[in-house]
Amino acid sequence: MADLTPVIETMENRWMRAWVNRDARALKSLTASDFILLVGSKPPALLDRRSWLEAAAKRYFCSSFSFGDIYVRGAGPLALFAASLELRARMDGEDWSGTVWVTDVWRKGRVRRGWKLVQRTVSRVDEDPKLPGGIKSLQLWK
């Protein structure tokens, strides 16, 4: 199978640029009808597609973004994208800038064969410097 990384990374950048540019038509075309945004908070918060599109157009604005380390994995008609995401954003006039971790699921259509974002999960980045090394020590391969 061909490397999906450049394809999915391009789709991610298109989606984020559509948000920055407040391009509702582009956001809608890149987002699946059954899209959900899940925020890893306590308690978890959830938005459906309609709510997300409305928020991105009227209340929750992103002015810039930058992806950190990127991980992409294909699984049949699905692709998983995970990365740290630094963003400058405002919601209802308040600063919501910072670094988050996003895990996105993209689905390739059967008819038009285009990719659509099905789910975005957003969580805070764990800053504990021991975490990466501790997990790496569990790997059975070296």
KOLDO-627291 format. One record per residue (C-alpha): residue in one letter; x, y, z. Coordinates in steps of 0.001 Angstrom, whole numbers. Example, Ala and Ser with C-alpha at 12.3 -4.5 7.8 and 13.67 -1.06 7.14 Angstrom:
<pts>
{timar A&c1 12300&c2 -4500&c3 7800}
{timar S&c1 13670&c2 -1060&c3 7140}
</pts>
This chain:
<pts>
{timar M&c1 0&c2 0&c3 0}
{timar A&c1 1273&c2 3482&c3 -822}
{timar D&c1 2280&c2 5774&c3 2021}
{timar L&c1 -813&c2 7705&c3 3108}
{timar T&c1 1124&c2 10282&c3 5113}
{timar P&c1 1341&c2 12996&c3 2420}
{timar V&c1 -2296&c2 12485&c3 1391}
{timar I&c1 -3729&c2 12679&c3 4906}
{timar E&c1 -1349&c2 15459&c3 5945}
{timar T&c1 -2605&c2 17473&c3 2953}
{timar M&c1 -6227&c2 16836&c3 3970}
{timar E&c1 -5456&c2 17920&c3 7549}
{timar N&c1 -3892&c2 21151&c3 6336}
{timar R&c1 -6866&c2 21832&c3 4031}
{timar W&c1 -9292&c2 21307&c3 6918}
{timar M&c1 -7331&c2 23540&c3 9274}
{timar R&c1 -6858&c2 26275&c3 6622}
{timar A&c1 -10611&c2 26196&c3 5968}
{timar W&c1 -11146&c2 26835&c3 9694}
{timar V&c1 -8582&c2 29676&c3 9750}
{timar N&c1 -10181&c2 31221&c3 6642}
{timar R&c1 -13707&c2 30694&c3 8018}
{timar D&c1 -14511&c2 28875&c3 4792}
{timar A&c1 -17721&c2 27088&c3 5792}
{timar R&c1 -18148&c2 25503&c3 2348}
{timar A&c1 -14665&c2 23934&c3 2419}
{timar L&c1 -15089&c2 22760&c3 6037}
{timar K&c1 -18409&c2 21162&c3 5162}
{timar S&c1 -17007&c2 19431&c3 2073}
{timar L&c1 -14090&c2 17942&c3 4053}
{timar T&c1 -16218&c2 16813&c3 7001}
{timar A&c1 -18315&c2 13627&c3 6940}
{timar S&c1 -22032&c2 13926&c3 7653}
{timar D&c1 -21580&c2 11725&c3 10752}
{timar F&c1 -18572&c2 13731&c3 12031}
{timar I&c1 -18066&c2 14192&c3 15764}
{timar L&c1 -15599&c2 16275&c3 17740}
{timar L&c1 -14728&c2 14654&c3 21058}
{timar V&c1 -12827&c2 16673&c3 23644}
{timar G&c1 -10902&c2 14764&c3 26284}
{timar S&c1 -12101&c2 16783&c3 29239}
{timar K&c1 -13757&c2 15804&c3 32489}
{timar P&c1 -16529&c2 15178&c3 31690}
{timar P&c1 -15875&c2 14571&c3 27973}
{timar A&c1 -17487&c2 17080&c3 25616}
{timar L&c1 -18966&c2 16202&c3 22229}
{timar L&c1 -20017&c2 18192&c3 19168}
{timar D&c1 -21789&c2 16850&c3 16099}
{timar R&c1 -21052&c2 18111&c3 12590}
{timar R&c1 -23772&c2 20764&c3 12551}
{timar S&c1 -22674&c2 22173&c3 15919}
{timar W&c1 -19000&c2 22195&c3 14897}
{timar L&c1 -19670&c2 23964&c3 11581}
{timar E&c1 -21798&c2 26577&c3 13339}
{timar A&c1 -19144&c2 27139&c3 16034}
{timar A&c1 -16317&c2 27426&c3 13475}
{timar A&c1 -18296&c2 30056&c3 11549}
{timar K&c1 -19606&c2 32161&c3 14422}
{timar R&c1 -17913&c2 31591&c3 17776}
{timar Y&c1 -14693&c2 29536&c3 17730}
{timar F&c1 -12022&c2 31084&c3 15513}
{timar C&c1 -8542&c2 29812&c3 14719}
{timar S&c1 -6007&c2 32354&c3 13428}
{timar S&c1 -2984&c2 30056&c3 12981}
{timar F&c1 -1887&c2 26470&c3 13510}
{timar S&c1 1170&c2 24264&c3 13354}
{timar F&c1 1401&c2 20485&c3 13545}
{timar G&c1 4226&c2 18863&c3 15501}
{timar D&c1 5254&c2 15228&c3 15095}
{timar I&c1 2791&c2 13472&c3 12799}
{timar Y&c1 1717&c2 9833&c3 12786}
{timar V&c1 -458&c2 8368&c3 10006}
{timar R&c1 -1714&c2 4808&c3 9701}
{timar G&c1 -4015&c2 3296&c3 7089}
{timar A&c1 -6628&c2 661&c3 7915}
{timar G&c1 -8622&c2 -258&c3 4805}
{timar P&c1 -10904&c2 2658&c3 3934}
{timar L&c1 -9849&c2 4494&c3 7120}
{timar A&c1 -6780&c2 6531&c3 7962}
{timar L&c1 -5702&c2 7554&c3 11433}
{timar F&c1 -3877&c2 10848&c3 11894}
{timar A&c1 -2321&c2 11831&c3 15220}
{timar A&c1 -206&c2 14880&c3 15999}
{timar S&c1 458&c2 17649&c3 18440}
{timar L&c1 -1270&c2 20807&c3 17292}
{timar E&c1 -213&c2 24295&c3 18305}
{timar L&c1 -3008&c2 26745&c3 17652}
{timar R&c1 -3921&c2 30334&c3 18213}
{timar A&c1 -7650&c2 30413&c3 18759}
{timar R&c1 -10415&c2 32448&c3 20370}
{timar M&c1 -13874&c2 31461&c3 21489}
{timar D&c1 -16410&c2 34120&c3 22387}
{timar G&c1 -13560&c2 36628&c3 22656}
{timar E&c1 -11482&c2 34528&c3 25085}
{timar D&c1 -8038&c2 33176&c3 24233}
{timar W&c1 -8114&c2 29409&c3 23674}
{timar S&c1 -4588&c2 29149&c3 22271}
{timar G&c1 -2213&c2 26367&c3 23193}
{timar T&c1 -935&c2 22940&c3 22334}
{timar V&c1 -3307&c2 19996&c3 22098}
{timar W&c1 -3058&c2 16450&c3 20834}
{timar V&c1 -5425&c2 15560&c3 17992}
{timar T&c1 -6352&c2 12100&c3 16809}
{timar D&c1 -8387&c2 12170&c3 13606}
{timar V&c1 -10150&c2 9428&c3 11693}
{timar W&c1 -10512&c2 9931&c3 7938}
{timar R&c1 -12731&c2 7732&c3 5761}
{timar K&c1 -12335&c2 7272&c3 2022}
{timar G&c1 -15624&c2 7336&c3 149}
{timar R&c1 -16660&c2 4428&c3 -2058}
{timar V&c1 -18286&c2 6486&c3 -4790}
{timar R&c1 -16219&c2 9664&c3 -5109}
{timar R&c1 -13124&c2 8144&c3 -3463}
{timar G&c1 -12428&c2 11396&c3 -1568}
{timar W&c1 -11379&c2 11564&c3 2059}
{timar K&c1 -13745&c2 12942&c3 4734}
{timar L&c1 -12960&c2 13666&c3 8365}
{timar V&c1 -15168&c2 11413&c3 10509}
{timar Q&c1 -13891&c2 12140&c3 14003}
{timar R&c1 -11479&c2 14469&c3 15766}
{timar T&c1 -10493&c2 13726&c3 19344}
{timar V&c1 -8742&c2 16566&c3 21152}
{timar S&c1 -6822&c2 16202&c3 24406}
{timar R&c1 -4138&c2 18037&c3 26296}
{timar V&c1 -488&c2 17143&c3 25762}
{timar D&c1 1119&c2 15372&c3 28730}
{timar E&c1 4279&c2 17313&c3 29611}
{timar D&c1 5797&c2 14637&c3 31895}
{timar P&c1 9320&c2 14078&c3 30475}
{timar K&c1 9392&c2 10503&c3 31852}
{timar L&c1 6348&c2 9377&c3 29851}
{timar P&c1 7896&c2 8816&c3 26364}
{timar G&c1 10898&c2 6927&c3 27733}
{timar G&c1 8755&c2 4836&c3 30038}
{timar I&c1 6458&c2 3754&c3 27203}
{timar K&c1 9410&c2 3156&c3 24871}
{timar S&c1 10969&c2 851&c3 27494}
{timar L&c1 7888&c2 -1389&c3 27134}
{timar Q&c1 8514&c2 -1998&c3 23412}
{timar L&c1 9485&c2 -5559&c3 22572}
{timar W&c1 11425&c2 -4396&c3 19509}
{timar K&c1 14518&c2 -2228&c3 19698}
</pts>
